[in-house]
Amino acid sequence: MRESSRFAKVQAFERGVAMNEQKLDGLTVDEPAGVRAVEAQQIAGQRLRYYDYCMAAFAVILICSNLIGAGKVATLDLPVFGAVTFGAGILFFPLSYVLGDVLTEVYGYARARRAVWVGFAASVFAAGMAAVVVAMPPAADWQGQEALAAVMGQAPRIFAASILAFWAGEFANAFVLARMKVLTGGKMLWTRTIGSTAVGQGVDTLIFYPLAFFGVWETSLILTVMLTNYLLKVGWEAALTPVTYKVVGAIKSAEGLDVYDVETDFTPFKTRV
C-alpha cells in the first residue's frame, strides 16, 4: 500500500496536483489540496452544494432510459462482431450507473441510497402515469393510440422485473464501491467503478431477464441476450472511466470533501443521510 501511495503521489505531482496525506479512523489516505477526507457520519444531515443536482440527473437518466430507450430495438453493424441487436436504452442506462458511482464515491453510501429510492419512486410514478394515459379512451379523431401504446405501454410483468432489478443492482453497485473504497484507502478508483458495475449489472441482469421473459422467450435466447447486454453495459462503463474520473475529481474539489463509509449502516431500507 505504501508503494501504491508513493506512485499515486508521483502521478499527482506530474499532473501538477498537490496531494496531502490524511488520517481517517485508522486509514491513511491521500487527498488533493483543498479536499478533506471525512467519515460519512461526520456530514450526516449536512446540505452539500451539488448533491441535489446529481440526484436529479440520476433520476432523469433512469426514467428516460426506461420509458424512451426501452421502446426501440436497434441493430448496429460493428467491426469484428458484425450485426449486434440490442435495446436502444442500453446506450444511456449505464449512465445511471456512472452517476451512481459518482454519488457513492463523492457523497457516500447513504446519499447514494437516497438517490436510488428517489429513482425508484420516480420510475414507479412515470410508469403509472404512462399506464393511465395509454388506458384513457382516445378522442374519435385522434389516430396515435396504437403508436402511443406500442412505445409507452409496458406489460406489468416487464415493469415489475425492471424496477426490482434496478433496485437490487443499484444497491449492490453502491455497497461494493463503498466497501472497496475503504479497503483500497481511496486509491485505484477504476477498480471500484468497474468492479462495482460488474457486480451491480450482474445482479440487475440475473433478476430482470428471467423474471421478464422466462416462459415467453426460449431459454437459449434469454441466456444470449443476458450475456450480450451484460457485456455491453460493463464495457460501456469501462469506456466511460475517464469521464467518471473527471466528474468525480471536479465534484470532490467543488465540495471540498471525500466521503468514506467506515462506520456506515449499509441497510438499503433507509433514506436518511
N, C-alpha and C positions, 0 to 999 in steps of 0.2 A: 504493500500500500504506500510505503514511503517513496519507492521509486516512481510509482504512477503519479504521486502528488508532485514530485520534482519535475516529471515530464510535463504535467499539466501547467506548472508554473513557467517552464521554458516556452511552451506554446503560447501562453498568455503574454509573456514578455515580447515574443516575436510579433504578436498582433498589437502590441502597444497597450495592453490592458494590465494594470497593476492588480496583483492578487494578494489578499490578506488571509493569513491563517487564523481560524477562529475555533473556539472550543464550544461544544454544544452537547450537554448530557452524555459525556464520555466519548463523543465523536470529535474528530479533528477534521475540519472542512476548510476548503479554500474558496473564498468568495471574491468577486471583483470589488474594486474600490467603490464605496457607496452602497454596497449591498450587505445587509445584516442577516446572518443565519439565525432563525428562531424556531423554537418548537411550536407546533400547531396550537397548543393550548394557550400560548402566550398572547395570541392575537384573537382569541375566541370572542366573537361578537363585534369585532372591530370593523368599521367600514373601510374598504380598500378602493382605490381610485378607479381601477379598470376591471374589477371583478364582474360587475353587473353587465358591462358590455360583452365580456367573454361569454357569460352565461346566456345572454340574449342571442348572440351569434350561434352558439351551440344549439339552442332550441330551434332557431330558424333553419339552419342547415339540416337538422334532423327531420323537421316537418316537410321541407321541400323535397328532400331525398325520398321520403316515404310516399308522399302524395303525387309529386310530379314525376320524378325519375322512375318510380316503380311502374308507371303506366306504359312504358315502352321497352320492347326487347330490341336490342341493336346487334348488328354484326359488323365487325371490322376485319379487314384482311391484313394481318400482321406479318412482318418478315419472320421467317423460321416457323412460326406457329400456324400460319395460314389463316383461314376464316375462323374467328372466335365470336361466339354468340353469348351475350350476357345482358342482364338487366341494366338499362341506362343509368339507373340510380347509383350503381356501383362506382361510377366515376366521382360522385360527390359525397356519398355516405361516409367513406373513410375520413373525410374532412372533419366529421363529428368526433372521430377517434383522435385525430390530431388535436382538436380543441380540448377534448377530454384529457389528453396527455398534458397540454399546456395548463389546464386548470389544476390538475393534480400536482404537477411539477412546481408550479409557481405558488399556488394558494393552499395546497394540501388536500388530503382526502376528504375532510368534512365539507369543504366548499365544492369540491367535485361531486360529492354525494348529493348536495342540494341541487346542483345543475342537472344531474341525472333525473331527479324527481321532477324538476321543472320540465325537462324534455319529455318525460313520461306523461305528465299531466297535459302538456300542450298537444302531444300526439293523440291522446285519447279524445281531447276536445275536437281537434281537427278532423279526426276520423268520424266522430259522432256528427259533427256539422255536415260533413260530406254525405254521410248516410241519410240525414234528414233532407238535405237539398235534393239528392237524387230521388228519394222516395216521394217527394211532393209532386202532385199531378201537374204536368206541364200545360201551358196555355195551348189552345187549339191550333194556333198559327205558329207555334214555336217548333222548329224542326231539329233541335240539337239534343233531345233527350237521350237518344241511343249513344251518341258520341260522349255525352257527359257521363252516362252510366258506365261506359267502357273505360273511361280514363279515371274517374273519381270513385267508382263503386268498388269496394273490396269485400270479398267474402269474409264473414265473421271469423271463420277458422284461420284464414291467412292473416287477418289483422291481429288476432289474439296471439298467434305464433310469432309475428313480427315484434309486437310490443314486449312480449315476455323475453324473447331472445335479446332484444336491445337492452332491457333492464339488467338481465343477468350478465351479458357480455360487457357492458359498461362498468358495472361494479367489479367484475373480475379484472378488467383493464386497470381501473383506478387502484385496486388493492395491490396488484403485482407491482405497479410502478412505484407506489408509495413505499412498499417494503424494500424494493430493490434500491431505492434512493438512500435509505438508511444503511442498508448493507454495503453499498458502494461508497458511502460517505459523500454522496452528491457528485461523484465523478462518472465519466463514461455515460453521458445522457443517452447516447444512441442505443446502448444495451437495454435501457429501460423503455424507451419509446417503442423499439421494435419488439422486444421481449414481451412487454405488456400487451401490445396489439396482437401478437401471435396467440397469446392465451385468450384475450378478450374476443377476438374474431373466431377463435376455435369454439369457444362456448356459444357464441351467437349462432354460428353455422350449424353446430350439432343440435341445437334446440330448434331453430327455425325450419329447416327443410324437412326433417321427419314429421314435425307437428303439422306443417302446412300441406305437405304433398304425399305423405305415406298413404298408400291405397288409391291415390289418384294418378301418380306417375309410376312408371316401372322403377323398381329398386335400383337398377343399374343407372337409370337416368338421374335419380336423386343423388347417388354417390358421385356421378360425374360432375353434376352442377355444383355440388357441395365442394368438391376438390378445386374445381376451376375458380369459383368465386372466392374461396378462401385464399388461394394463392394470389389472385389478383388484388384482393384487399390488402394482404400483408405486403405484397410487392409495392403497391401504391403508397402505403405508409413508409416503407423503407426509402422510396424515391423522394418522399417529402421530408426526409430527415433534415436536410439543410434548412428548409423553411422552418421546421419546428425549432431548430437551434436559434435561428434569427428571432423568431417571435418570443421564445422563452427568455432569451437574453435581453430583449428590449423591454419586456414587461417586468422582469425582475429589477432591471435598472430603474424603470419608472416608479415602481412601488418601493424600491429600496429594501426589499425583503426576499428571503429564500426560505421556504417553509419545509420543516422536516417533521414527519409523523412518528415521533419516538414513543409517545405515550397515548396515541390516538385509539379511541374505541372504533373498531372497524365494522361495527354492525351497519348494515345498509338501511335499517328501519328507523332512521332519524333524519331530520332536516336542519337541526340546529347547527350553527357554525361557531 
